Amino acid sequence: MKKLLYSFLIILAAKTEVLAQQVNLGQKLNQYVKQFNADDNEAVKNLVPNADAYLWLNENIPLLDFPDKEIEEKYYFRWWSFRKHLKQTPDGYIFTEFIEPVKHAGKHQSISCALGHHIYEGRWLKNQEYMKQYLNFWLYDADKGQSKPRFHQFSSWVDDAVLAQYMVHPDKAYLQKILPALDADYEKWEQERKLKNGMFWQHDVKDGMEESVSGSRRDENMRPTINSYMYGNAKALALLANEVNNPTLTQKYASRAAVLKQLVQDSLWDAKEKFFKTKMAKGDTLHGAREAIGFIPWYFNLPADKKEYAKAWSQLLDTAGFKAKWGLTTAERREPTFRTRGSGHGCEWDGAVWPFASSQTLRGLSNLLNNYSKKGKMNASVFYNELHKYAWSQQMYGKPYIGEYQDESNGEWLKGDHPRSKFYNHSTFMDLVIQDLIGLKPQLDNSIIIKPLIPKGKVDWFQLSQVPYKGKILAIIWDKTGERYQKGKGLMLFADGKLIAQSKKLQTLKVNL
């Protein structure tokens, strides 16, 4: 009897410990929400007001416990602010970019510029009906009844983002339904922006990057942005078509991706200055300046795994390149026209720090470190330091803040605390923490890879729990000593509460679900 009682008490203690950890993370979220709510005048209320923020977030988002408080606080702040942009309309749920109305927005104040970012962030919500209706809005409803079409108002990597979402929440019936619309959309981009040489052109303003060092609101330049996006979209469409057994569409887009990959490497790479650059419509020559958009090809794993290409990343370490106190600049600092193309208070991409670009560059860096053998001078420490800086920079007057763009030397948000810039939903952060820092790498098959991008000895513990993945709920725990979570030492992966993989070291885990 004593043995049975003893066993019961051990089991009860174990269950209580699991519950305690969940409660603690819930309490942590609640504390952050109270802090953010207290700092907010809530000038705009959409679907989920501040009063309901905790309940909605606790039901929908992965919960994080991380020793770097800059990263942890901004992780919760960005989810809290992302929730503010969720809007219910007669055409379904959408996510806005600006919290206040702006003149250049479309139906229901929608803007397509950051759609890819929104899908990458939103794929980690448990309730995916929000993302499905948002995508449906753009595919079927956004331009209905509008005097000016809005879906192609800005360049897009929507197909790549759909693939990313599908790998977390596979739904073949839904994919089968929307694939014809995605195919038609790609063909429309080819009609609108494809040149005879096979490359795509774009105005910088249509990239959402107006007044850039190399760009123009009128010139039809071949930019690393749209060409990388269309490569990523083609590659994604080939994979998505294969998922629904459509060999014709699979071959169509595999071929397009292969052609674009070669064209970007042949036409936009500056072999002398070791960087991908914009090719100008006038003169058919590469612009002289390096810009952050030259890192975008790695966002889609486009460049070949060659030492020469990896040299581009050395510019992240150079203060005459992109390295600045408050983040990564959008143009190299040695460029003669750095920060001189506008007033400094418009929407210039001539050097100021834009979170939109920072999140793209960090994902490109992560891909280089995870998927390439030739990494140049890059390592996990560079990634961690830049992610930490990116988190730290999201502040104003010592409180969490995310705006449009930022002075690289003093951290001033160049729109100030203007209502249109507050809670600017134009970049990713949570996705960088989940996929890159913690290293949850979604796969097309029924497997999962955990590959943390954390320097050796930097972090002794972390936990990411309540993560939806292929119909299961995951928890990823690293506990160097076993004292933080009382579940043992090392890296552990749980699915629906069951331990399915572990390692004594902070290293790659791969397992089939």
N, C-alpha and C positions, 0 to 999 in steps of 0.2 A: 504494500500500500504506500509506504514511504517513497519507494522508487517511482511509483506511478505519479505521486504528488510532485516529486522532484522534477520528473520529466515534464509534467504539466506546467510547472513554474518556469522551467527553462524555455519552453515553447511560448508561454505567455510573455516572458521577458523579451524574447526575440521579436514577437509581434509588436509589443509596446515600443521597442527600439525603432522598428521600421516606421510605426505611426508617429513617433516623436520626431523623426527626421522630416517626415512629410509635414507635420504641424509646424516645425521650425521654419521650413521653407515658405509655408503659407504665411506664417507670422512675418517673415522677412519681407515678402511681397506686400503684405498689408502695411507694414511700416513705411516702405517706400511710397506706396500709393498715398498714404496720409501726408507724407512730406510733399509730394508733388502737387496734390490737391490744395494744400495750404498755400503754396507759392503761386497758385494760378487764379486769375480773375474769371476764368471760364467765359470769355466773351462770346464764344460759339459753342453750341451744344448740338451734336449730331446724334447718331443712334444710341451710343452708350455715354451718358453724362458722367461726370466725375463721381457722382454719388454711387453709381453702379460699377465704377471702374474695377474695383477689387474683385467683385464677384465674377465679372466677365473675364478678366485676366486669369483669375485662378482656375476657371473652367477651360480656358483655351490655350494658354501659353506654356512652354517648357519653363521650369523653375531652375534658377541657377544659384549655386553657392560657390563663391570664388574669392580667394584671398586678396586679389588686386581690386581694391574698392572703387577705383576709377572705372574699371571695366564692368564690375558688377552693378554699380549704381547706374551707369549709362545704359546697360543692358535693360534694366527695368524701366528706366526713363523713356527709352526709345519704344518699348512695347506700350507703355502708358500713352505716349504721344501718337503712336501709330493707330491706336484704338480711337483717338479723337477724330480721325479722318474717315472712319467707317460711316457710310451714309446710306440710308434706305431711300430709294427713289421709285417712281412708278415703273422703271425699267430694271429694277432689282438693286442689289447691293453694289456700291462702288466705293473706292477709296479716293479721296481728293488729294491734291498735291499741296495747295494752299489752304490754310484754315479759314481765311477770309476770301470773299469773291474777288476774282481778277477779270479784267476785260478780255484777255485772250483765251479764256477757258471756253469749253464747249458746253454741251448739254449737262445739266445738274452740276456745273462747275468742274467737269471732268477735264483732265489733261493727260495725254498719252506719253509724255516725255519720260517719266519715271516708272512706266508700267512694268518693265522688266524687274526693277528694284522691288516694286510692290509685291509681285508674284513670288520672288525669291524670299522675301520676309514672310509673306502670308502663308506660304506652304507649310510653315511650322505650327499653324493654328490647328487645333483639334477639329473644329467645325469648318470643313472645306466648302460649305455651301456659299460662304462669303466670296471665296476666290472664284468659284465656278460662275456665279452670277456676275461677278466683276468682269471676268473674261468674256462671258456671253454678251455683256453690254458692249464691249469694244468690237466683237466680231459681228454682232447683228443689229445693235440699237444706236450706237453712238452718233452715226451720221444720218439717221432717219429724221427727216423733217428739218435738217439743218441747211442753211444757205451755203455754208462752207464746210466741207468734209474735215473731220478732226482726227481720225485715227492715224493718218499719215502726216499730221502736222509736225511730228517729230520722228526722227529715226528710232528704230525699235529692235530689240532682241527678244520679241515676244515668244517665238517658237522655242528658242533655247530655254526661256523661263518656264514654258509649259512642260518641257522635258524634265526640268529640275523638279517641278511640282509633281509630275507623274511618278517620278522615282520614289517620292515620299508617300504619295497617296495614289497607287495605281488603280485606275478605273478605265478599263478597256471600252466599256460601253460608251462612256462620255467621250473618250478619245476618238472612237469611231465616228461619233456624231460631229465633232468639231474639226476633224482632219480636213475635210473638203474646204472649209472656210479658211483654214491656215494655208492650204495649198493655193487657193485663189488669191489670198493676201500676198503671198510671196511673189506670185506672178504679176500682181499689180505693182509691187515695188520694182520689178524688172522693167515694166513698161514705163514707169515714171523716172527711174534713176539709173538705169543700166546704159553704159556707153558701148560703142561698137567694139572696143577693145576688151570687153568683158568686165571691166571695173564699174563700181558704183560711184556716183558723185553726190555731194550734198553741200548746201549752204551751212555755214557754222551756226546760224540762228536756228536752223531746222535740226541740228544736232543738240539743241539746247545749250550751245556753247558760243553765244554771240560775242562779237568783238574779240575774237581769239587772235593770237599772234599771227597765225597763218591763214585764217579764214576770211570769209566775206559773206555779207548778206545777199550778194548777187552772183559771185563767181561760182562756177560748177566744179569745185575742186574734188579730187579723189582723196578722201580722208581715211585715215586708219579706223575711224569710228564705224561708219556705215559699212565699209568693206569687211571689217571684222564681224560686225553684227550679222551681216548677210551670210557670211561663212558659218557662224554659229547657228543661225537659223536653218541653213541648208543641212548641216550635219545633224541637227536635232530632228528635222523632218524625216530624214532618212531612217533614223533610229525609231521614231514614233511610228512611221509607216511599217517598219518591220514588226513592231509589236502587234499590229492588227493584220499581219500577213498580206501586205500589199506590195508585192515585189516590184511592180512598175514604178510606184511612187518612191520606193526605197532606192532603186537604181537612179531615178531622175535626180534625186537630191544628193545622193552620194557622189554622183558625177559633178554636180554644181559645186559641192564643197571642195572637191579635189582641184577643180579649176581655179576657184577663188584662192585657195591656199597658196598655190603656185604664183598667181598674179600678185598677191600681196607681198610675198617674199621677193619677187622679181622687180616689182614696180615701186614699192614704198620703203624699201630698206636702203638706208644710206650707208654704204659699206665703209666709207671713210670715217664718218662720225658715229658709226655703230648704233643706229637708231631707226625705228620706223617713223616716217614723216609724211606730211601732206604733199601730194603732187599737185602743183598748180595748173589750173586750166590754161592760163596764159603762159606760154613758153614750154609747157610740158616738162617742167623741172621740179625737183623737190625743194620745198621751202627750207631755208637755212636753219630755222629754230627747232630745237627739240621741245615737244610738248607732252604732257601727261597722257594724251591720247595715243602716244606711241607705245604705251604699255598694254593697251586694250587687246592686241592680238593674243596675249597670254591668258586673258580672261576666258578665251575659248580654246586654249591649247593649240593655237594655230601655228606658231613658228616651229620649224624643225628643231630637233634636239641637238643644236650645234653650239660650240663654244663661242663663235662669233656673235650669234644672236644674244646669248646670255650676257655679253659685255654691256648691253644696253642698261642693265640693272645697276651698274656701278654708279649711275647718275643719282640714285637714291641716297648715296652716302656722301655726295658732294654738295657743299653749301653754295657752290656756283651752279650746281645742277638744280635738283628739286628739294633738297633738304632745307627746312626752315624750322624756326622755333615752334611754330604753332601747327605744323603739318607739312604735307607735300604740296608744293606749288603746282599750278597748272601749266606753267611755262618755265623753262630753265632760267635761273636768275642771272646768268651771264648774258642773256638775250638783250640787245640794245633797247628794244621797245618794251621791256618788262615793266608792267604796271603803268604804261603811258598811253594806252589806246583809248581811254575814256576818262570820265570824271573821277573814277575811283568809287563812285556810289551808284553806278548803274548796274549792269549785269555783265561785267567784263571777265573774260576768260584769258586775260593776258598775264596771269601770274598769281592772282589771289588763290587762297585755298578754298576749293569747293568740295564739300562732303560727297557729292555725286561722283566726282573723279577719284577722291580718296578711296571710296569703297570699291571702285572698279580696279584701281591699282593694287590694293591689298589682296583682292581675289586673284589677280594676275600673278602677284608674288607668291601667294599660297600654291597656285597651280605649278609655278616654276619649281618650288621646293618639293612638292609632292609627286609631280609627274615627269620631271626631267632629270637626266643624269648630269647634264651640264648646267650648273647653277651660278657660275661666276663667283662673285664675292658674297652672294646671298646665303643666309642661314636662318635658323629659327629665331635667333636673337634679333636680327633685323626686323623680321615680321612682328615679333612680340613688342619690340620697342615702338614701332610705328603704329601698331594697333592701340597700345597704351596711350600714345600721344593723341591719336584720333579720338579716343575716349575722353582724355583730359581736356582736349580743345572744345568739347561740346559743353560750354559753360558761358555764363554772362553774370557778372557781379557775384561770382563764386557759387552760383546755382546752376543746375543742369539747364541747357538750352541748345536747341538745334535750329540754325538759320540757313540762309541761302549761301553766303560765302563770307570769307573771313580774311582779315589782314594777316599776312604770314609772319609779321614781325612783332605785333602787339596783341593779336587775338581779337581785335575789334571786329564785330560783325558789321559789315559794310552797309547794311540796311538798318543798323541799330536794332532797337526793339520794335521795329515797325510791325504792326499787326499782320501784314501780308507775309512776313518772313518767319514769324513765330511758329514753332512746331512744323517747320518746313519738311514735308514728306517727300524727299527727293534723293534719298540715298539708302544704303543698307548699313546695319550694324549688328542686329541680332543674328542674322544669317552668317556673318563673319565669325561671330563667337561660336555658333553651333557647328558649322561645317568646317571651319578652318582652325580656330583656336582649340576647341574641344576635339574637333576632328571627326565628326560624324559624317562619313562619306556615303551618301545614298547611292545605291546600285540599281541597275535595271532588273537584275535577277533577284532571287529571294534571299540574297546575302546582305551582310552589313559589314562595313569596314570602319574601325575606329582608329584614327591616326592623329593624335594630338600634335599640334604645332607649338610646343612649349619647350624652351631651352632646358637642357639638363640641369637639375638642381634649382630651377626657378620657382617651382610651385610644389608644395608638399601635399596639397589636397584640393579637390574640387568635386562638385556634384552637379550634374545636369539631369533633371528628372522630369517626368510627365511629358516625354517626347513622343509624339505620334509618329509611327513608321510602319507602313504596310499592314495596317490593322492591329498593330500591337502598341503597347506603351513601354518605352524604353527608359532606363536610368543608367547613366554612365558615372562611375565613381572612381576617383583616384585618391588613395589614402596611403601615403608612404609608410607611416608607422602603424596604421590600423586604429589609431586612437580617436581620430576625428569622427568616424561614422560607426565604429565598432562592428564592422562587417568583415574584417580581415585586412591584410596588407596587399597593396598593389592596385592594379587597374582592373576594374570589374564592370561587366556589362550585364544588365538585367533586362529581361523581356517579360512583361506582365508579372513582375515580382520574382521571376525565376532567374537564378544565375546561369548564364549560358556561355560565358567566356571570361577568362581572367589571365592576368600576367603579373609577375612580381615587379616588372619594370614598366615605366611609362613608354610603351612602344606599341606598334601596330597590332590590333586585334582584328581577325576576320573570322566570321562564323555565318553559317546558314541558319536562318530563322526556322 
